[in-house]
Amino acid sequence: MLSYLLKRLLLFVPILIGVATVTFFLVYVLPGDPVLSMVGERYDQETIDRLRKEMHLDEPLVVQYGYFIAGLARLDFGVSYVTGEPVWESVQKRFPFTFRLALCAMIISVVIGVSVGVLAAWKWRTPFDYLTMGTTIVGISMPVFWLGVLLIYLFSMKLGLLPASGYGGGSIKHLILPSFTLAQASTAYVARITRSSMLDVVREHYIQTARAKGVSESRMLFAHALRNALLPIITVVGTDFGSYLSGAVLTESIFAWPGLGRFTLDAILKRDIPTIQGAVFFMAVVFMTVNLAVDLLYAWIDPRIKLQRRTASGP
């Protein structure tokens, strides 16, 4: 296990360099001039030249790339062109907001999605199964921005039960609508994956044996079948959680949530190059870390993975 972890950590280096390189060069494809975005409509050429020199924008692209990689090696993402704040400090301020939203959304998707999936597998080919699976198709297909607008219209404008947007000092009321909006597609997908995985497991001989021994249906489903059906569920949950932590751009923008996704979108619109590069690089690190955690979780849930590794490598 330790050697596997070290190998994965070593793979982080070339992958992150690749992400940093692609991000650096793609940013320069964006239309607009970052210096002109900073100074606005009223400016003089002397100011423009001075700012370009300070930000190394007057040097060749390869030299700018060298400055960028050297900064990343020191964990220095640079300074925002717009706010003048260090990018790393700005990312640190906004990531906790995204983490809280992502965690709540993932709890919702796991609790509802797994429960619905298990019940649908238990009630296979019944009206409940058909109804829930039909509903999940709608959940997967519905765009996030459309659901967000619908929830705001219903629960905020019509019923007046929940606030339409904002962080609200961290109150639960402000968290409900964005969490359910962010969780809707993941919930539907988790439900479908859980049902499919459970249907495969319940046909196994040991499940039939447990049922023949008089084990209750609830214990058989949750204690025996669900544990062995977890691997594909963990894959979906881990991937979605990593993407949520990388910034739920649409959800945070709709609900004016002060997280990393909205922060990155604002930087793109203002062509704030250091902020874009730093935020994207940080998102890549977070996503890769979550995927590594999911891989390590596999071996803890299914001991057969460890056995297969030992068998492949010899006694």
LODRENKOL-140968 format. One line per field, with one value per residue (C-alpha): residue in one letter; x, y, z. Coordinates in Angstrom, 3 decimals, decimal comma. Example, Ala and Ser with C-alpha at 12.3 -4.5 7.8 and 13.67 -1.06 7.14 Angstrom:
2
residu: (a s)
xx: (12,300 13,670)
yy: (-4,500 -1,060)
zz: (7,800 7,140)
***
This chain:
315
residu: (m l s y l l k r l l l f v p i l i g v a t v t f f l v y v l p g d p v l s m v g e r y d q e t i d r l r k e m h l d e p l v v q y g y f i a g l a r l d f g v s y v t g e p v w e s v q k r f p f t f r l a l c a m i i s v v i g v s v g v l a a w k w r t p f d y l t m g t t i v g i s m p v f w l g v l l i y l f s m k l g l l p a s g y g g g s i k h l i l p s f t l a q a s t a y v a r i t r s s m l d v v r e h y i q t a r a k g v s e s r m l f a h a l r n a l l p i i t v v g t d f g s y l s g a v l t e s i f a w p g l g r f t l d a i l k r d i p t i q g a v f f m a v v f m t v n l a v d l l y a w i d p r i k l q r r t a s g p)
xx: (0,000 2,819 4,629 1,398 0,884 4,420 4,008 0,797 2,373 5,296 2,817 1,415 4,510 4,302 0,510 0,593 3,308 1,125 -1,904 0,149 1,567 -1,788 -3,394 -0,585 -0,757 -4,556 -4,932 -3,133 -5,685 -8,404 -9,409 -8,612 -5,643 -5,171 -3,402 -6,236 -8,682 -6,787 -6,512 -9,972 -10,865 -8,691 -5,007 -1,747 0,870 3,472 1,248 0,571 4,282 5,118 2,469 3,537 7,101 6,071 4,021 6,672 4,151 6,692 8,950 8,708 6,091 8,733 10,333 6,928 6,375 9,689 8,605 5,319 6,887 9,470 6,673 4,770 7,905 7,885 4,088 3,795 0,811 1,555 -0,559 -3,996 -4,010 -7,412 -7,345 -3,593 -3,914 -1,732 -3,616 -2,846 -4,437 -7,540 -7,852 -7,468 -10,252 -12,736 -12,039 -13,754 -17,001 -16,746 -15,829 -18,893 -21,196 -19,587 -19,762 -23,455 -24,268 -22,401 -24,110 -27,467 -26,564 -25,183 -28,023 -30,837 -29,147 -28,020 -31,321 -33,368 -31,061 -31,234 -35,020 -35,350 -33,252 -35,335 -38,562 -37,181 -39,705 -42,374 -44,062 -41,659 -38,662 -40,043 -41,022 -37,694 -35,586 -37,709 -37,214 -33,439 -33,358 -34,995 -32,506 -29,509 -30,880 -31,989 -29,416 -28,113 -28,880 -32,487 -33,079 -31,483 -33,785 -36,826 -35,933 -35,367 -38,713 -40,627 -39,061 -37,903 -40,236 -43,485 -43,330 -40,793 -39,322 -35,657 -33,282 -32,602 -28,851 -25,848 -23,888 -25,873 -23,117 -23,121 -26,772 -28,320 -31,155 -28,734 -27,123 -30,218 -31,046 -27,489 -26,783 -29,817 -29,131 -25,555 -26,544 -29,378 -27,420 -25,125 -28,083 -29,787 -26,604 -25,753 -29,278 -28,944 -25,453 -26,545 -29,543 -27,485 -24,704 -27,164 -28,992 -25,692 -24,812 -28,182 -27,916 -24,719 -24,841 -23,902 -26,891 -29,210 -27,645 -28,174 -31,781 -32,274 -30,858 -33,603 -31,570 -33,920 -34,242 -33,000 -29,884 -29,270 -29,537 -27,509 -25,079 -24,244 -25,254 -24,558 -21,009 -20,062 -21,807 -19,937 -16,998 -18,811 -20,742 -17,511 -16,125 -19,079 -19,157 -15,409 -15,377 -18,337 -16,951 -13,640 -15,409 -17,496 -14,363 -12,820 -15,472 -19,157 -19,143 -22,801 -24,258 -22,046 -22,812 -26,583 -26,738 -23,970 -22,002 -18,526 -16,676 -13,815 -15,932 -17,434 -14,025 -12,457 -15,281 -14,863 -11,127 -11,781 -14,216 -11,699 -8,757 -6,918 -4,183 -2,412 -5,735 -6,903 -3,649 -3,450 -7,088 -6,996 -3,759 -5,224 -8,374 -6,234 -4,387 -7,666 -9,227 -6,187 -6,019 -9,656 -9,112 -6,105 -8,179 -10,857 -8,286 -6,958 -10,505 -11,043 -8,531 -10,119 -13,622 -12,718 -9,803 -9,766 -7,959 -5,004 -5,042 -5,005 -1,988 -0,103 -0,978 0,142 3,468 4,094 4,134)
yy: (0,000 2,395 1,753 2,330 5,626 6,772 5,903 7,898 10,865 10,800 10,847 14,090 15,997 15,474 15,766 19,063 20,399 19,467 21,188 24,301 24,400 23,991 26,585 29,079 28,968 28,747 31,921 33,872 32,718 34,635 37,876 41,206 42,855 42,375 45,741 47,607 45,783 47,155 50,804 51,173 53,640 56,548 55,761 56,977 55,006 55,544 53,843 50,974 50,420 50,571 47,984 45,659 45,775 45,157 42,118 40,826 41,066 42,871 39,811 36,768 34,149 31,531 33,858 34,521 30,771 30,419 33,018 31,145 27,713 29,193 30,785 27,489 25,761 28,266 27,881 31,489 32,027 35,705 38,775 39,497 42,118 43,358 43,340 43,452 40,623 37,497 34,831 32,124 34,193 34,780 31,059 30,215 32,654 31,233 27,504 26,968 28,310 25,883 23,027 23,631 23,731 20,651 18,665 19,417 18,609 15,322 14,297 14,952 12,969 9,995 9,758 10,190 8,512 5,361 4,995 5,354 3,017 0,284 0,525 0,491 -2,680 -4,234 -3,276 -4,303 -4,110 -2,556 0,853 2,290 1,137 2,564 5,856 6,465 5,526 7,753 10,584 10,059 10,485 13,884 14,729 13,855 15,717 18,928 21,757 23,120 26,736 25,872 23,968 26,774 29,354 27,124 26,616 30,342 31,125 28,535 28,689 32,306 34,354 32,411 30,755 33,073 30,194 30,442 33,236 33,518 34,073 34,994 33,357 34,910 34,612 30,834 30,234 26,893 28,619 30,144 26,740 24,682 25,846 25,832 22,452 20,769 22,441 21,211 17,737 17,017 15,418 13,506 12,234 10,878 9,258 7,704 6,252 4,616 3,266 1,933 0,158 -1,399 -2,512 -3,892 -5,923 -7,557 -8,348 -9,715 -12,463 -13,793 -17,152 -15,818 -13,452 -16,321 -18,331 -15,498 -15,214 -18,977 -18,818 -16,386 -13,162 -10,194 -8,282 -5,038 -6,691 -8,597 -5,441 -3,036 -5,293 -7,781 -6,563 -2,838 -3,281 -5,365 -2,940 0,108 0,276 1,795 4,072 5,350 6,062 8,276 9,997 10,624 12,053 14,327 15,466 16,322 18,356 20,137 21,047 22,315 24,975 24,648 27,588 27,646 26,991 29,546 32,138 31,614 31,873 34,501 32,032 33,411 30,252 29,221 28,631 32,102 33,566 31,845 32,908 36,543 36,256 34,890 37,697 40,300 38,473 38,321 35,957 35,107 34,425 32,133 30,204 29,883 28,881 26,269 24,802 24,582 22,917 20,312 19,511 19,129 16,911 14,634 14,374 13,292 10,678 9,317 9,092 7,161 4,682 4,067 3,636 0,792 -1,424 -0,728 -1,609 -4,611 -6,708 -8,692 -5,759 -6,239 -9,999 -9,477 -7,176 -9,749 -12,525 -10,484 -9,657 -13,189 -14,751)
zz: (0,000 0,873 -2,411 -4,324 -2,498 -3,282 -6,968 -7,178 -5,420 -7,857 -10,748 -9,341 -10,479 -14,291 -14,248 -12,371 -14,658 -17,613 -16,078 -15,306 -18,833 -20,566 -18,290 -18,862 -22,647 -22,875 -20,829 -23,529 -26,091 -24,242 -25,949 -24,335 -22,694 -18,923 -18,593 -20,288 -18,015 -15,023 -16,064 -17,609 -20,340 -19,174 -19,398 -20,857 -22,711 -20,011 -17,439 -19,832 -20,472 -16,778 -15,858 -18,662 -17,391 -13,782 -14,788 -17,247 -20,071 -22,245 -22,294 -24,617 -23,756 -22,951 -20,393 -18,822 -18,640 -16,808 -14,236 -13,812 -13,233 -10,865 -8,859 -8,636 -7,373 -4,478 -4,070 -5,196 -7,502 -7,953 -7,283 -8,715 -11,464 -10,297 -6,488 -5,878 -3,335 -3,409 -5,340 -2,754 0,020 -2,106 -2,852 0,847 1,729 -0,747 -0,625 2,777 1,285 -1,621 0,725 2,888 -0,128 -1,694 1,544 2,090 -1,540 -1,358 1,893 0,237 -2,879 -0,914 1,607 -0,914 -3,876 -2,050 -0,204 -3,374 -5,288 -2,634 -2,401 -6,201 -6,355 -3,578 -5,394 -8,779 -11,631 -9,444 -9,886 -7,288 -9,333 -12,579 -10,933 -9,212 -12,235 -14,452 -11,995 -12,009 -15,777 -15,333 -12,576 -14,727 -17,749 -16,029 -16,326 -13,041 -13,896 -14,763 -11,524 -9,528 -11,060 -10,445 -6,781 -6,280 -7,915 -5,866 -2,410 -2,356 -4,528 -4,207 -0,785 0,866 2,850 1,893 0,838 -2,882 -2,739 -0,654 2,138 4,972 7,542 7,201 8,098 7,154 5,276 2,790 2,249 1,427 -2,115 -3,510 -1,888 -3,438 -6,773 -6,800 -5,612 -8,042 -10,901 -8,550 -6,511 -9,616 -10,902 -7,520 -7,324 -10,748 -10,061 -6,655 -8,140 -10,943 -8,589 -6,031 -8,690 -9,644 -6,034 -4,891 -7,526 -5,937 -4,145 -0,719 -0,799 -1,673 1,156 3,632 2,556 2,913 6,473 7,401 7,459 7,401 4,142 5,662 7,122 3,911 1,794 3,907 5,806 3,046 -0,406 -0,088 1,228 -1,793 -4,157 -2,875 -5,301 -8,316 -5,942 -4,395 -7,864 -8,743 -5,354 -5,338 -8,864 -8,183 -4,837 -6,471 -9,143 -6,488 -4,535 -7,753 -7,879 -8,715 -11,114 -12,166 -8,725 -6,998 -9,674 -9,529 -5,741 -5,348 -3,250 -2,409 -3,339 -5,577 -8,684 -8,737 -7,876 -10,904 -13,226 -12,185 -12,854 -16,351 -17,159 -15,968 -17,601 -14,297 -15,491 -12,178 -10,483 -13,287 -13,310 -9,532 -9,093 -11,873 -10,529 -7,028 -8,403 -10,166 -6,931 -5,037 -7,696 -7,875 -4,087 -3,879 -6,599 -4,712 -1,533 -3,445 -4,763 -1,262 0,008 -2,458 -0,666 2,710 1,505 -0,652 0,738 -2,524 -4,154 -1,786 -2,430 -6,196 -5,892 -3,797 -6,239 -9,230 -7,576 -6,323 -2,814)
***
